[in-house]
Amino acid sequence: MARRRWHVPAWTWLMAVLLAFTGAAGMAGEAATKPADKPADKPADKPADKPAEKPADKPADKPADTAMPKEEIVGDREETIIIGGMPTPGRVILPATETEFRFKLSQTGDVVTLRWTDLPEDERRRVQKLYSLEVRDNGKRVFGDKITITRLYLKSGKTLEGLLIPERSRPGRMAIRTASSPLMEVYESEVERKESFEETESYVFSADEVYRRWVLAKPPGDKDAPAHLALAQNCAKIGLYGKALEHLRMAVVIDPQMEERNKDFQTQLLSEDAKQRVDSLYNRMVNAKNAGDFATAWYILDQLDRNFPSSDYKSRWDGMRPQIELGMKVDLTKKVIQMSYALSSDLIQQRVFKKVRVDAKNNVVPSIPGKQVTTKYGHCFRGTLISGDAQAGGDMVVKCGETQTTIAGKDIMMVQDIDLSVADHEVNPGFDELKDYVSDANRPDGLKMEMIAKISQLLKEPEAKVKEIFESRLKSEAKYKDGILTKTTVYAIAHDAFYGTGSWLREGSKPAPLQPCEGGQNNQRQRNPGRWARNAQQQGVLPKAPDPEENPETTDDPATWWKSQRIETQMAVLRAMAAEKVFTATKVADMPCMNCRSSGIIQVMGDGGNLEGHRCPQCRGMGRMFKIEYK
């Protein structure tokens, strides 16, 4: 049988060749993108290697080298959790908090937020381990690496558990760190026996300390974004959300591509950090309120209002607001009254030690307020301010003598208040000036007004309000209802002030008159005028008789007596005067003078060996001294 020959057109052969070439190219491309299961021929290896090198040059094809995949934030394997008695498969989402956790359902892909209290106790402990969050029976979170804990059995019957620190131990002693103390020393002779067991770092270290141990052990580099991301995730697991945010932001700065991949993680950290800060501030506010520190409670309440207006805790602190406001008002009253007592003594002491500028004739030199302007080039200008404000950055015009100088604001470095008056010398303040200072309640620079201005400055309250509180410190309101009498609290406390040897300076007091025999040291002129004249004639001069007004023990001039007194005596007299003029004297007690036994007269040996009566220099013949009880 003859073989039949088929005639194939030329265009058919051309199509076959093109298809064969196209198929070979497709196989080469597939070999480049998907490695074969068995070794390929040599001609196929060459075209497959070249395309495989190109994707390696693109950073987008190697996410594992620049960022941790998002699947590691969501658990990499499916877990089953018993929710409502039903096994529910899904994946864990980090981080979890001490109150709630998030879970991605496998069937629907939805993310649900559950509270730990929704799970049974055994299931809760198992699930917490999945989230790397384990809580002990005492509510303390478990975290960190495993360390060796030593339990010491002491001869006293007590036990001590902690981490031994050999490098801090001394001969015959063991250094140990416990959960309550960073370092303790135990004598080896007191230890009966010891045993070791494994525990996590959280057994003896706080979360901050564990974080520092992590950073010291493996510090993240300034160009290592994955290390910062891993550290952020670890910080989130132990509840340090603020630190976690810092490291996550550092990772984003190093590799901006991480921002989109970890957007959900950052949102979760921001939410948990805000909750943690609110919880901390709220607990501090409650503790301050319970301790009676309403000023601190009010300050924290203002922080919560400004920074967390949409917090879940807002209804709680809004409920405490009226009580804090009332306590703040009471606290302000208490502070004003309590500060007034100590501040008045301090101001009196400052005034006693303050020097007074006088001229050559001992006249007080009035102060002339001025300005000293120091420039950036080291020049100083002292004079009266004409115009300008250095705080506003403008030019200042200062009159120095007869010259009016304009100083550019950009050249001003510092401006100080000075006194331009010129004095000959300085002296201690006299009795009249100090008495007027503590006694005149309406004097603008007196004790009372200075005290009110200082309290107003310290408490940042208006002077009128401080003055009203101070002047009404003894007032109280009472209400009687249903057989019960309620009365508002008075915070004024009784204090004592003692005039002492200055009792004769008290307003209304009259010292006994000076007796004639008390004029001089021997009083020869009064007792024996003839002998005094013969002695004066023999000496050729007439000695001047001592003036009793110049002797501090006999003078009735307060200014003369005041100059010779000690600072303690002056302070006591001024405090007693302020107790009656600035404060309110509730009781004036007469104390007997111990020097003269209330008689006002002391016996002094005379020239002839006879006892002579003299006026008591302590009480000035009054026989008593005054003690003031004031509020």
Secondary structure, 3 states (H helix, E strand, C coil): CCCCCCCCCHHHHHHHHHHHHHHHHHHHHHHHHCCCCCCCCHHHHHHHHHHHHHHHHCHHHCHHHHCCCHHHCECCCCEEEEECCEEEEEEEECCCCCCEEEEEECCCCCEEEEEHHHCCHHHHHHHHHHCCCEECCCCCEECCCEEEEEEEEECCCCEEEEEECHHHCCCCEEEEECCCCCCEEEEHHHEEEEEEEEEEHHHCCCHHHHHHHHHHHCCCCCCCHHHHHHHHHHHHHCCCHHHHHHHHHHHHHHCCCHHHHCHHHHHHHHHHHHHHHHHHHHHHHHHHHHCCCHHHHHHHHHHHHHHCCCCCCHHHHHHHHHHHHHHHHHHHHHHHHHHHHHHHHHHHHHHHHCCEEECCCCCECCCCEEEEEEECCCCEEEEEEEECCCCCCCCEEEEECCEEEEECHHHEEEEEEEECCCCCEEECCCHHHHHHHHHCCCCCCCHHHHHHHHHHHHHCCCHHHHHHHHHCCCCCCEEEECCEEEECCCCCCCEEEECHHHHHHCCCCCCCCCCHHHCCCCCHHHHCHHHHHHHHHHHCCCCCCCCHHHCCCCCCCHHHHHHCCCHHHHHHHHHHHHHHHCCCEEEEEEEECCCCCCCCEEEEECCCCCEEEEECCCCCCCCEEEEEEEC
